[in-house]
Amino acid sequence: MQGIGKVRIMREHQRQRLAGLVVNARPRVSRAEYDNLRALLHNARHHGAASQNHAGNEDFRAHVLGRIAWVGAGDEVRRERLLAMAAEVDWEN
């Protein structure tokens, strides 16, 4: 019975996570992940995209748009809000 340690019963009032998504009502990323991405876009708009590229991604814009797609896969409204913020970023600086 070594496999028992991987099984957890999560009740309705608890955060139910699966593969990085919160799946209580419907699959979507956590609020913290969404807020972090919004903060990144806000700071990129005000201070330049390069100031937020801490990992040194070669194509930072594509990286951010990929994260937006991941967040937006479960929530169309969040995706539209993030894309609107991304449209205001100067990706060259």
PDB file as gemmi writes it, atoms N, CA and C in Angstrom:
CRYST1    1.000    1.000    1.000  90.00  90.00  90.00 P 1                      
ATOM      1  N   MET A   1       0.817  -1.201   0.000  1.00  0.00           N  
ATOM      2  CA  MET A   1       0.000   0.000   0.000  1.00  0.00           C  
ATOM      3  C   MET A   1       0.852   1.252   0.000  1.00  0.00           C  
ATOM      4  N   GLN A   2       1.872   1.289  -0.792  1.00  0.00           N  
ATOM      5  CA  GLN A   2       2.746   2.451  -0.848  1.00  0.00           C  
ATOM      6  C   GLN A   2       2.111   3.606  -1.612  1.00  0.00           C  
ATOM      7  N   GLY A   3       1.180   3.363  -2.516  1.00  0.00           N  
ATOM      8  CA  GLY A   3       0.561   4.408  -3.329  1.00  0.00           C  
ATOM      9  C   GLY A   3      -0.438   5.271  -2.584  1.00  0.00           C  
ATOM     10  N   ILE A   4      -0.811   4.909  -1.379  1.00  0.00           N  
ATOM     11  CA  ILE A   4      -1.817   5.639  -0.610  1.00  0.00           C  
ATOM     12  C   ILE A   4      -1.393   7.084  -0.352  1.00  0.00           C  
ATOM     13  N   GLY A   5      -0.116   7.357  -0.193  1.00  0.00           N  
ATOM     14  CA  GLY A   5       0.362   8.704   0.105  1.00  0.00           C  
ATOM     15  C   GLY A   5       0.044   9.727  -0.971  1.00  0.00           C  
ATOM     16  N   LYS A   6      -0.274   9.306  -2.180  1.00  0.00           N  
ATOM     17  CA  LYS A   6      -0.568  10.226  -3.267  1.00  0.00           C  
ATOM     18  C   LYS A   6      -2.041  10.611  -3.326  1.00  0.00           C  
ATOM     19  N   VAL A   7      -2.864   9.961  -2.563  1.00  0.00           N  
ATOM     20  CA  VAL A   7      -4.303  10.179  -2.611  1.00  0.00           C  
ATOM     21  C   VAL A   7      -4.707  11.114  -1.475  1.00  0.00           C  
ATOM     22  N   ARG A   8      -5.429  12.162  -1.815  1.00  0.00           N  
ATOM     23  CA  ARG A   8      -5.970  13.073  -0.803  1.00  0.00           C  
ATOM     24  C   ARG A   8      -7.428  13.361  -1.132  1.00  0.00           C  
ATOM     25  N   ILE A   9      -8.225  13.380  -0.134  1.00  0.00           N  
ATOM     26  CA  ILE A   9      -9.631  13.740  -0.299  1.00  0.00           C  
ATOM     27  C   ILE A   9      -9.748  15.231   0.015  1.00  0.00           C  
ATOM     28  N   MET A  10     -10.135  16.015  -0.972  1.00  0.00           N  
ATOM     29  CA  MET A  10     -10.292  17.454  -0.788  1.00  0.00           C  
ATOM     30  C   MET A  10     -11.791  17.767  -0.825  1.00  0.00           C  
ATOM     31  N   ARG A  11     -12.279  18.297   0.245  1.00  0.00           N  
ATOM     32  CA  ARG A  11     -13.697  18.620   0.349  1.00  0.00           C  
ATOM     33  C   ARG A  11     -14.023  19.861  -0.477  1.00  0.00           C  
ATOM     34  N   GLU A  12     -15.296  20.133  -0.620  1.00  0.00           N  
ATOM     35  CA  GLU A  12     -15.774  21.235  -1.457  1.00  0.00           C  
ATOM     36  C   GLU A  12     -15.246  22.593  -0.993  1.00  0.00           C  
ATOM     37  N   HIS A  13     -15.078  22.790   0.291  1.00  0.00           N  
ATOM     38  CA  HIS A  13     -14.640  24.078   0.822  1.00  0.00           C  
ATOM     39  C   HIS A  13     -13.125  24.266   0.747  1.00  0.00           C  
ATOM     40  N   GLN A  14     -12.387  23.239   0.323  1.00  0.00           N  
ATOM     41  CA  GLN A  14     -10.935  23.314   0.230  1.00  0.00           C  
ATOM     42  C   GLN A  14     -10.514  23.541  -1.220  1.00  0.00           C  
ATOM     43  N   ARG A  15      -9.323  24.139  -1.393  1.00  0.00           N  
ATOM     44  CA  ARG A  15      -8.793  24.343  -2.737  1.00  0.00           C  
ATOM     45  C   ARG A  15      -8.409  22.991  -3.322  1.00  0.00           C  
ATOM     46  N   GLN A  16      -8.992  22.669  -4.445  1.00  0.00           N  
ATOM     47  CA  GLN A  16      -8.725  21.406  -5.119  1.00  0.00           C  
ATOM     48  C   GLN A  16      -7.814  21.687  -6.304  1.00  0.00           C  
ATOM     49  N   ARG A  17      -6.560  21.236  -6.213  1.00  0.00           N  
ATOM     50  CA  ARG A  17      -5.566  21.517  -7.249  1.00  0.00           C  
ATOM     51  C   ARG A  17      -5.239  20.244  -8.022  1.00  0.00           C  
ATOM     52  N   LEU A  18      -5.071  20.435  -9.323  1.00  0.00           N  
ATOM     53  CA  LEU A  18      -4.690  19.335 -10.195  1.00  0.00           C  
ATOM     54  C   LEU A  18      -3.843  19.911 -11.320  1.00  0.00           C  
ATOM     55  N   ALA A  19      -2.609  19.474 -11.422  1.00  0.00           N  
ATOM     56  CA  ALA A  19      -1.688  19.898 -12.485  1.00  0.00           C  
ATOM     57  C   ALA A  19      -1.528  21.422 -12.517  1.00  0.00           C  
ATOM     58  N   GLY A  20      -1.475  22.050 -11.353  1.00  0.00           N  
ATOM     59  CA  GLY A  20      -1.272  23.491 -11.283  1.00  0.00           C  
ATOM     60  C   GLY A  20      -2.527  24.323 -11.455  1.00  0.00           C  
ATOM     61  N   LEU A  21      -3.660  23.689 -11.630  1.00  0.00           N  
ATOM     62  CA  LEU A  21      -4.919  24.402 -11.791  1.00  0.00           C  
ATOM     63  C   LEU A  21      -5.798  24.170 -10.572  1.00  0.00           C  
ATOM     64  N   VAL A  22      -6.608  25.165 -10.255  1.00  0.00           N  
ATOM     65  CA  VAL A  22      -7.615  25.013  -9.209  1.00  0.00           C  
ATOM     66  C   VAL A  22      -8.870  24.513  -9.917  1.00  0.00           C  
ATOM     67  N   VAL A  23      -9.396  23.388  -9.487  1.00  0.00           N  
ATOM     68  CA  VAL A  23     -10.489  22.738 -10.212  1.00  0.00           C  
ATOM     69  C   VAL A  23     -11.785  22.645  -9.411  1.00  0.00           C  
ATOM     70  N   ASN A  24     -11.980  23.512  -8.434  1.00  0.00           N  
ATOM     71  CA  ASN A  24     -13.194  23.427  -7.613  1.00  0.00           C  
ATOM     72  C   ASN A  24     -14.460  23.559  -8.463  1.00  0.00           C  
ATOM     73  N   ALA A  25     -14.711  24.723  -9.039  1.00  0.00           N  
ATOM     74  CA  ALA A  25     -15.909  24.928  -9.840  1.00  0.00           C  
ATOM     75  C   ALA A  25     -15.625  24.633 -11.306  1.00  0.00           C  
ATOM     76  N   ARG A  26     -14.479  25.106 -11.779  1.00  0.00           N  
ATOM     77  CA  ARG A  26     -14.026  24.858 -13.154  1.00  0.00           C  
ATOM     78  C   ARG A  26     -12.517  25.021 -13.179  1.00  0.00           C  
ATOM     79  N   PRO A  27     -11.843  24.426 -14.122  1.00  0.00           N  
ATOM     80  CA  PRO A  27     -10.379  24.544 -14.153  1.00  0.00           C  
ATOM     81  C   PRO A  27      -9.933  25.967 -14.475  1.00  0.00           C  
ATOM     82  N   ARG A  28      -9.104  26.516 -13.610  1.00  0.00           N  
ATOM     83  CA  ARG A  28      -8.510  27.825 -13.867  1.00  0.00           C  
ATOM     84  C   ARG A  28      -7.284  27.965 -12.981  1.00  0.00           C  
ATOM     85  N   VAL A  29      -6.393  28.878 -13.351  1.00  0.00           N  
ATOM     86  CA  VAL A  29      -5.192  29.076 -12.545  1.00  0.00           C  
ATOM     87  C   VAL A  29      -5.575  29.761 -11.243  1.00  0.00           C  
ATOM     88  N   SER A  30      -4.695  29.674 -10.277  1.00  0.00           N  
ATOM     89  CA  SER A  30      -4.982  30.276  -8.979  1.00  0.00           C  
ATOM     90  C   SER A  30      -5.010  31.796  -9.088  1.00  0.00           C  
ATOM     91  N   ARG A  31      -5.656  32.409  -8.149  1.00  0.00           N  
ATOM     92  CA  ARG A  31      -5.733  33.866  -8.113  1.00  0.00           C  
ATOM     93  C   ARG A  31      -4.339  34.471  -7.987  1.00  0.00           C  
ATOM     94  N   ALA A  32      -3.465  33.837  -7.227  1.00  0.00           N  
ATOM     95  CA  ALA A  32      -2.104  34.346  -7.057  1.00  0.00           C  
ATOM     96  C   ALA A  32      -1.350  34.356  -8.387  1.00  0.00           C  
ATOM     97  N   GLU A  33      -1.495  33.302  -9.180  1.00  0.00           N  
ATOM     98  CA  GLU A  33      -0.831  33.241 -10.494  1.00  0.00           C  
ATOM     99  C   GLU A  33      -1.343  34.352 -11.406  1.00  0.00           C  
ATOM    100  N   TYR A  34      -2.654  34.554 -11.419  1.00  0.00           N  
ATOM    101  CA  TYR A  34      -3.264  35.619 -12.215  1.00  0.00           C  
ATOM    102  C   TYR A  34      -2.777  36.995 -11.749  1.00  0.00           C  
ATOM    103  N   ASP A  35      -2.765  37.210 -10.449  1.00  0.00           N  
ATOM    104  CA  ASP A  35      -2.307  38.495  -9.907  1.00  0.00           C  
ATOM    105  C   ASP A  35      -0.838  38.747 -10.218  1.00  0.00           C  
ATOM    106  N   ASN A  36      -0.004  37.708 -10.159  1.00  0.00           N  
ATOM    107  CA  ASN A  36       1.412  37.867 -10.495  1.00  0.00           C  
ATOM    108  C   ASN A  36       1.602  38.267 -11.954  1.00  0.00           C  
ATOM    109  N   LEU A  37       0.820  37.686 -12.833  1.00  0.00           N  
ATOM    110  CA  LEU A  37       0.919  38.035 -14.252  1.00  0.00           C  
ATOM    111  C   LEU A  37       0.423  39.454 -14.505  1.00  0.00           C  
ATOM    112  N   ARG A  38      -0.639  39.846 -13.830  1.00  0.00           N  
ATOM    113  CA  ARG A  38      -1.122  41.230 -13.952  1.00  0.00           C  
ATOM    114  C   ARG A  38      -0.078  42.211 -13.450  1.00  0.00           C  
ATOM    115  N   ALA A  39       0.580  41.891 -12.342  1.00  0.00           N  
ATOM    116  CA  ALA A  39       1.625  42.757 -11.793  1.00  0.00           C  
ATOM    117  C   ALA A  39       2.789  42.866 -12.768  1.00  0.00           C  
ATOM    118  N   LEU A  40       3.174  41.755 -13.369  1.00  0.00           N  
ATOM    119  CA  LEU A  40       4.251  41.776 -14.354  1.00  0.00           C  
ATOM    120  C   LEU A  40       3.908  42.700 -15.515  1.00  0.00           C  
ATOM    121  N   LEU A  41       2.685  42.592 -16.030  1.00  0.00           N  
ATOM    122  CA  LEU A  41       2.271  43.436 -17.144  1.00  0.00           C  
ATOM    123  C   LEU A  41       2.188  44.903 -16.734  1.00  0.00           C  
ATOM    124  N   HIS A  42       1.707  45.163 -15.548  1.00  0.00           N  
ATOM    125  CA  HIS A  42       1.636  46.535 -15.041  1.00  0.00           C  
ATOM    126  C   HIS A  42       3.044  47.138 -14.957  1.00  0.00           C  
ATOM    127  N   ASN A  43       3.972  46.391 -14.358  1.00  0.00           N  
ATOM    128  CA  ASN A  43       5.336  46.889 -14.222  1.00  0.00           C  
ATOM    129  C   ASN A  43       6.027  47.018 -15.575  1.00  0.00           C  
ATOM    130  N   ALA A  44       5.763  46.095 -16.493  1.00  0.00           N  
ATOM    131  CA  ALA A  44       6.351  46.179 -17.834  1.00  0.00           C  
ATOM    132  C   ALA A  44       5.842  47.410 -18.564  1.00  0.00           C  
ATOM    133  N   ARG A  45       4.600  47.750 -18.364  1.00  0.00           N  
ATOM    134  CA  ARG A  45       4.036  48.940 -19.015  1.00  0.00           C  
ATOM    135  C   ARG A  45       4.664  50.209 -18.461  1.00  0.00           C  
ATOM    136  N   HIS A  46       4.912  50.252 -17.169  1.00  0.00           N  
ATOM    137  CA  HIS A  46       5.429  51.469 -16.547  1.00  0.00           C  
ATOM    138  C   HIS A  46       6.955  51.573 -16.548  1.00  0.00           C  
ATOM    139  N   HIS A  47       7.645  50.436 -16.541  1.00  0.00           N  
ATOM    140  CA  HIS A  47       9.104  50.466 -16.413  1.00  0.00           C  
ATOM    141  C   HIS A  47       9.825  49.824 -17.587  1.00  0.00           C  
ATOM    142  N   GLY A  48       9.085  49.312 -18.571  1.00  0.00           N  
ATOM    143  CA  GLY A  48       9.680  48.644 -19.717  1.00  0.00           C  
ATOM    144  C   GLY A  48       9.682  47.139 -19.532  1.00  0.00           C  
ATOM    145  N   ALA A  49       9.506  46.436 -20.627  1.00  0.00           N  
ATOM    146  CA  ALA A  49       9.418  44.976 -20.567  1.00  0.00           C  
ATOM    147  C   ALA A  49      10.724  44.352 -20.097  1.00  0.00           C  
ATOM    148  N   ALA A  50      11.845  44.933 -20.485  1.00  0.00           N  
ATOM    149  CA  ALA A  50      13.148  44.366 -20.115  1.00  0.00           C  
ATOM    150  C   ALA A  50      13.338  44.328 -18.602  1.00  0.00           C  
ATOM    151  N   SER A  51      12.732  45.264 -17.896  1.00  0.00           N  
ATOM    152  CA  SER A  51      12.880  45.297 -16.438  1.00  0.00           C  
ATOM    153  C   SER A  51      12.197  44.113 -15.760  1.00  0.00           C  
ATOM    154  N   GLN A  52      11.296  43.444 -16.457  1.00  0.00           N  
ATOM    155  CA  GLN A  52      10.562  42.306 -15.877  1.00  0.00           C  
ATOM    156  C   GLN A  52      11.084  40.955 -16.357  1.00  0.00           C  
ATOM    157  N   ASN A  53      12.039  40.966 -17.276  1.00  0.00           N  
ATOM    158  CA  ASN A  53      12.579  39.729 -17.836  1.00  0.00           C  
ATOM    159  C   ASN A  53      13.711  39.219 -16.956  1.00  0.00           C  
ATOM    160  N   HIS A  54      13.388  38.795 -15.764  1.00  0.00           N  
ATOM    161  CA  HIS A  54      14.379  38.350 -14.784  1.00  0.00           C  
ATOM    162  C   HIS A  54      15.054  37.046 -15.185  1.00  0.00           C  
ATOM    163  N   ALA A  55      14.355  36.188 -15.919  1.00  0.00           N  
ATOM    164  CA  ALA A  55      14.916  34.896 -16.312  1.00  0.00           C  
ATOM    165  C   ALA A  55      15.745  34.990 -17.589  1.00  0.00           C  
ATOM    166  N   GLY A  56      15.744  36.160 -18.230  1.00  0.00           N  
ATOM    167  CA  GLY A  56      16.535  36.355 -19.442  1.00  0.00           C  
ATOM    168  C   GLY A  56      15.987  35.633 -20.656  1.00  0.00           C  
ATOM    169  N   ASN A  57      14.670  35.547 -20.783  1.00  0.00           N  
ATOM    170  CA  ASN A  57      14.057  34.915 -21.955  1.00  0.00           C  
ATOM    171  C   ASN A  57      14.422  35.702 -23.213  1.00  0.00           C  
ATOM    172  N   GLU A  58      14.809  34.978 -24.258  1.00  0.00           N  
ATOM    173  CA  GLU A  58      15.194  35.649 -25.506  1.00  0.00           C  
ATOM    174  C   GLU A  58      14.019  36.368 -26.135  1.00  0.00           C  
ATOM    175  N   ASP A  59      12.866  35.729 -26.160  1.00  0.00           N  
ATOM    176  CA  ASP A  59      11.655  36.356 -26.699  1.00  0.00           C  
ATOM    177  C   ASP A  59      10.669  36.520 -25.556  1.00  0.00           C  
ATOM    178  N   PHE A  60      10.865  37.573 -24.774  1.00  0.00           N  
ATOM    179  CA  PHE A  60      10.071  37.785 -23.566  1.00  0.00           C  
ATOM    180  C   PHE A  60       8.597  37.997 -23.902  1.00  0.00           C  
ATOM    181  N   ARG A  61       8.318  38.680 -24.996  1.00  0.00           N  
ATOM    182  CA  ARG A  61       6.930  38.923 -25.399  1.00  0.00           C  
ATOM    183  C   ARG A  61       6.217  37.590 -25.640  1.00  0.00           C  
ATOM    184  N   ALA A  62       6.852  36.669 -26.369  1.00  0.00           N  
ATOM    185  CA  ALA A  62       6.250  35.358 -26.634  1.00  0.00           C  
ATOM    186  C   ALA A  62       6.052  34.589 -25.333  1.00  0.00           C  
ATOM    187  N   HIS A  63       7.005  34.713 -24.419  1.00  0.00           N  
ATOM    188  CA  HIS A  63       6.885  34.049 -23.123  1.00  0.00           C  
ATOM    189  C   HIS A  63       5.661  34.559 -22.366  1.00  0.00           C  
ATOM    190  N   VAL A  64       5.499  35.860 -22.321  1.00  0.00           N  
ATOM    191  CA  VAL A  64       4.363  36.456 -21.600  1.00  0.00           C  
ATOM    192  C   VAL A  64       3.048  36.103 -22.286  1.00  0.00           C  
ATOM    193  N   LEU A  65       3.020  36.152 -23.607  1.00  0.00           N  
ATOM    194  CA  LEU A  65       1.793  35.793 -24.321  1.00  0.00           C  
ATOM    195  C   LEU A  65       1.439  34.322 -24.107  1.00  0.00           C  
ATOM    196  N   GLY A  66       2.435  33.479 -23.967  1.00  0.00           N  
ATOM    197  CA  GLY A  66       2.181  32.073 -23.636  1.00  0.00           C  
ATOM    198  C   GLY A  66       1.573  31.910 -22.260  1.00  0.00           C  
ATOM    199  N   ARG A  67       2.080  32.680 -21.302  1.00  0.00           N  
ATOM    200  CA  ARG A  67       1.498  32.641 -19.952  1.00  0.00           C  
ATOM    201  C   ARG A  67       0.061  33.148 -19.970  1.00  0.00           C  
ATOM    202  N   ILE A  68      -0.194  34.195 -20.774  1.00  0.00           N  
ATOM    203  CA  ILE A  68      -1.562  34.712 -20.893  1.00  0.00           C  
ATOM    204  C   ILE A  68      -2.476  33.647 -21.491  1.00  0.00           C  
ATOM    205  N   ALA A  69      -1.993  32.925 -22.494  1.00  0.00           N  
ATOM    206  CA  ALA A  69      -2.796  31.863 -23.109  1.00  0.00           C  
ATOM    207  C   ALA A  69      -3.106  30.770 -22.098  1.00  0.00           C  
ATOM    208  N   TRP A  70      -2.109  30.441 -21.261  1.00  0.00           N  
ATOM    209  CA  TRP A  70      -2.323  29.409 -20.244  1.00  0.00           C  
ATOM    210  C   TRP A  70      -3.375  29.857 -19.230  1.00  0.00           C  
ATOM    211  N   VAL A  71      -3.257  31.101 -18.763  1.00  0.00           N  
ATOM    212  CA  VAL A  71      -4.236  31.637 -17.805  1.00  0.00           C  
ATOM    213  C   VAL A  71      -5.602  31.746 -18.463  1.00  0.00           C  
ATOM    214  N   GLY A  72      -5.628  32.203 -19.716  1.00  0.00           N  
ATOM    215  CA  GLY A  72      -6.890  32.440 -20.404  1.00  0.00           C  
ATOM    216  C   GLY A  72      -7.592  31.197 -20.893  1.00  0.00           C  
ATOM    217  N   ALA A  73      -6.919  30.052 -20.874  1.00  0.00           N  
ATOM    218  CA  ALA A  73      -7.559  28.825 -21.342  1.00  0.00           C  
ATOM    219  C   ALA A  73      -8.780  28.467 -20.500  1.00  0.00           C  
ATOM    220  N   GLY A  74      -8.763  28.833 -19.250  1.00  0.00           N  
ATOM    221  CA  GLY A  74      -9.882  28.504 -18.375  1.00  0.00           C  
ATOM    222  C   GLY A  74     -10.822  29.663 -18.100  1.00  0.00           C  
ATOM    223  N   ASP A  75     -10.458  30.863 -18.570  1.00  0.00           N  
ATOM    224  CA  ASP A  75     -11.279  32.031 -18.254  1.00  0.00           C  
ATOM    225  C   ASP A  75     -11.101  33.095 -19.329  1.00  0.00           C  
ATOM    226  N   GLU A  76     -12.091  33.223 -20.185  1.00  0.00           N  
ATOM    227  CA  GLU A  76     -12.054  34.167 -21.308  1.00  0.00           C  
ATOM    228  C   GLU A  76     -11.934  35.619 -20.845  1.00  0.00           C  
ATOM    229  N   VAL A  77     -12.622  35.979 -19.783  1.00  0.00           N  
ATOM    230  CA  VAL A  77     -12.587  37.365 -19.289  1.00  0.00           C  
ATOM    231  C   VAL A  77     -11.179  37.721 -18.824  1.00  0.00           C  
ATOM    232  N   ARG A  78     -10.553  36.825 -18.070  1.00  0.00           N  
ATOM    233  CA  ARG A  78      -9.187  37.079 -17.622  1.00  0.00           C  
ATOM    234  C   ARG A  78      -8.247  37.213 -18.823  1.00  0.00           C  
ATOM    235  N   ARG A  79      -8.423  36.348 -19.824  1.00  0.00           N  
ATOM    236  CA  ARG A  79      -7.572  36.391 -21.009  1.00  0.00           C  
ATOM    237  C   ARG A  79      -7.681  37.740 -21.716  1.00  0.00           C  
ATOM    238  N   GLU A  80      -8.895  38.231 -21.896  1.00  0.00           N  
ATOM    239  CA  GLU A  80      -9.098  39.516 -22.569  1.00  0.00           C  
ATOM    240  C   GLU A  80      -8.479  40.667 -21.778  1.00  0.00           C  
ATOM    241  N   ARG A  81      -8.623  40.652 -20.463  1.00  0.00           N  
ATOM    242  CA  ARG A  81      -8.029  41.704 -19.627  1.00  0.00           C  
ATOM    243  C   ARG A  81      -6.515  41.706 -19.745  1.00  0.00           C  
ATOM    244  N   LEU A  82      -5.914  40.522 -19.690  1.00  0.00           N  
ATOM    245  CA  LEU A  82      -4.457  40.420 -19.773  1.00  0.00           C  
ATOM    246  C   LEU A  82      -3.952  40.812 -21.161  1.00  0.00           C  
ATOM    247  N   LEU A  83      -4.669  40.423 -22.214  1.00  0.00           N  
ATOM    248  CA  LEU A  83      -4.255  40.804 -23.561  1.00  0.00           C  
ATOM    249  C   LEU A  83      -4.340  42.316 -23.763  1.00  0.00           C  
ATOM    250  N   ALA A  84      -5.344  42.938 -23.169  1.00  0.00           N  
ATOM    251  CA  ALA A  84      -5.454  44.399 -23.255  1.00  0.00           C  
ATOM    252  C   ALA A  84      -4.277  45.066 -22.551  1.00  0.00           C  
ATOM    253  N   MET A  85      -3.881  44.527 -21.418  1.00  0.00           N  
ATOM    254  CA  MET A  85      -2.715  45.077 -20.712  1.00  0.00           C  
ATOM    255  C   MET A  85      -1.448  44.855 -21.519  1.00  0.00           C  
ATOM    256  N   ALA A  86      -1.307  43.685 -22.134  1.00  0.00           N  
ATOM    257  CA  ALA A  86      -0.116  43.370 -22.927  1.00  0.00           C  
ATOM    258  C   ALA A  86      -0.010  44.273 -24.151  1.00  0.00           C  
ATOM    259  N   ALA A  87      -1.135  44.688 -24.688  1.00  0.00           N  
ATOM    260  CA  ALA A  87      -1.135  45.563 -25.864  1.00  0.00           C  
ATOM    261  C   ALA A  87      -0.558  46.940 -25.532  1.00  0.00           C  
ATOM    262  N   GLU A  88      -0.575  47.322 -24.284  1.00  0.00           N  
ATOM    263  CA  GLU A  88      -0.063  48.627 -23.861  1.00  0.00           C  
ATOM    264  C   GLU A  88       1.418  48.611 -23.506  1.00  0.00           C  
ATOM    265  N   VAL A  89       2.059  47.444 -23.547  1.00  0.00           N  
ATOM    266  CA  VAL A  89       3.468  47.316 -23.161  1.00  0.00           C  
ATOM    267  C   VAL A  89       4.350  47.625 -24.372  1.00  0.00           C  
ATOM    268  N   ASP A  90       5.412  48.384 -24.134  1.00  0.00           N  
ATOM    269  CA  ASP A  90       6.440  48.622 -25.144  1.00  0.00           C  
ATOM    270  C   ASP A  90       7.423  47.471 -25.051  1.00  0.00           C  
ATOM    271  N   TRP A  91       7.315  46.485 -25.921  1.00  0.00           N  
ATOM    272  CA  TRP A  91       8.110  45.270 -25.842  1.00  0.00           C  
ATOM    273  C   TRP A  91       9.546  45.477 -26.292  1.00  0.00           C  
ATOM    274  N   GLU A  92       9.851  46.586 -26.898  1.00  0.00           N  
ATOM    275  CA  GLU A  92      11.205  46.855 -27.379  1.00  0.00           C  
ATOM    276  C   GLU A  92      12.134  47.338 -26.257  1.00  0.00           C  
ATOM    277  N   ASN A  93      11.596  47.862 -25.192  1.00  0.00           N  
ATOM    278  CA  ASN A  93      12.406  48.412 -24.092  1.00  0.00           C  
ATOM    279  C   ASN A  93      12.294  47.587 -22.849  1.00  0.00           C  
TER     280      ASN A  93                                                      
END                                                                             
